């Protein structure tokens, strides 16, 4: 099982959005993923700046901001 997979909820631990929750929208390579979230801009992020959680939402690869925001409403 890959820790950083599409739909995995993560906490940003570095950068200007540190402390915010986001989700993996796309895996770019072994060091970078594309993240998005309600309070996080969609951008490429180093996996060293993320802390994965046990939570996962159901989205497809490359989901839109609207899809991500709606999926976030389903988690507690």
N, C-alpha and C positions, 0 to 999 in steps of 0.2 A: 504494500500500500504506500502510495506517495503521500507525504504529509501535506504538501502544498498542491492541492487539486482544485479544479473549478468548483466553486461553491463553498470552499472552506472559509469559515469566519476566523479572522485574525485580529489581534490588537497591534496597532502601530506603536513601536517602542522608541523610534527615533524620528527626527524631522519635525517640521512645523505642525504636523497633524498627530504628534505623539499622544497616546492615550485614547485615540478614537478607534472604533471598530470599523473593519472593512471586510470585504470578501474578495477572493481570488476570482477574477473574471477569465483569465487566460494564463497559461504557463508559457513563458517566453523561452527560457532555457534553464539550466541547472542553478543559475544564480539570480534570475529575475522573473518576476511575475507581474501581470497587469492587475491592479487592484481598483476597487471602487466601493463607495459606501455613502450612506446618507450625509455624513459630514466630512467625506474624503473625496477629493477630486480624482477622477480616473487618471492613473499614471502608472508608469513602470516603477517597480519598487524592488530594491535588493531584499532577498529573503532574510538577510541578517538584520533588517529593520522591522521584521514582523515576528510576532509570537502567535503560533497557531493555537486555536482552541479546539475543544471536542465538538463544537457545533458546526453544522453544515446546512446550507440552504440549497434548494433545488433550482438551479439556473443552468442555462446552456452556455457553452463557450462563446464569449464575445457578447454576452447579454447587454442590453441597453441600460442606461442609468435608471430609467423608469422601472424596468424589470427588477433591477437590484433593489431599488427602494421599496417596491411592493413586497419582494421576498423577505426583506428585513423586518417588515411588519408582522411576519409569522413567527418570529423568534422572540423569546422572552429574555 
